[in-house]
Amino acid sequence: MSDIAQSFSSDTSAPTNVGGAERALSTIGGALIVIDGLRSGSTWGALRALVGAVLIARGVGGHCPAYAALGMNTAEDDTQAKRLGGQI
């Protein structure tokens, strides 16, 4: 397996600690920030685009290093909701 493909395989990735709705909002918000940053064409715009890219990675990957450092896990709420049939 190539190094790139291996970096995306589930057995080497960090555990999911971001819930589903939060992941969707992070991805959409990150995309909007990237677009805004790139449209500005300035150094600050590039910095905004970088921040947006981090949010997209957080949303797509489902892992937040800040949450991990703080011991937070909003994905557990999703798991519990699935176990109860979404009746929380």
C-alpha positions, -999 to 999 in steps of 0.1 A, spaced: 0 0 0 13 34 -9 22 59 19 -6 82 8 -32 55 7 -20 42 41 -24 76 56 -61 75 47 -68 39 59 -89 36 90 -64 15 111 -39 44 111 -62 73 116 -70 90 149 -102 80 166 -134 100 158 -142 125 185 -164 149 166 -202 143 162 -220 141 129 -238 175 129 -207 192 141 -186 176 114 -211 188 87 -210 223 100 -172 223 103 -169 211 67 -194 236 53 -181 265 74 -145 256 65 -153 256 28 -169 290 31 -139 304 49 -115 290 23 -135 306 -5 -136 339 13 -99 338 21 -89 329 -15 -111 356 -30 -95 383 -9 -61 376 -24 -42 390 5 -18 375 31 -47 376 57 -69 359 31 -43 331 28 -43 327 65 -81 325 66 -80 299 38 -56 278 59 -79 280 89 -108 270 67 -88 240 54 -81 229 90 -119 230 96 -126 210 65 -100 183 76 -117 183 111 -151 177 95 -141 151 70 -117 132 93 -139 135 124 -110 141 147 -102 173 165 -68 175 182 -80 202 206 -109 179 217 -84 151 222 -62 173 243 -92 184 265 -106 148 267 -138 158 249 -157 136 226 -190 148 210 -191 117 187 -202 96 218 -235 115 217 -241 102 182 -233 66 191 -257 67 220 -284 82 198 -280 54 173 -282 28 201 -315 42 213 -329 46 178 -325 83 177 -349 89 206 -329 111 229 
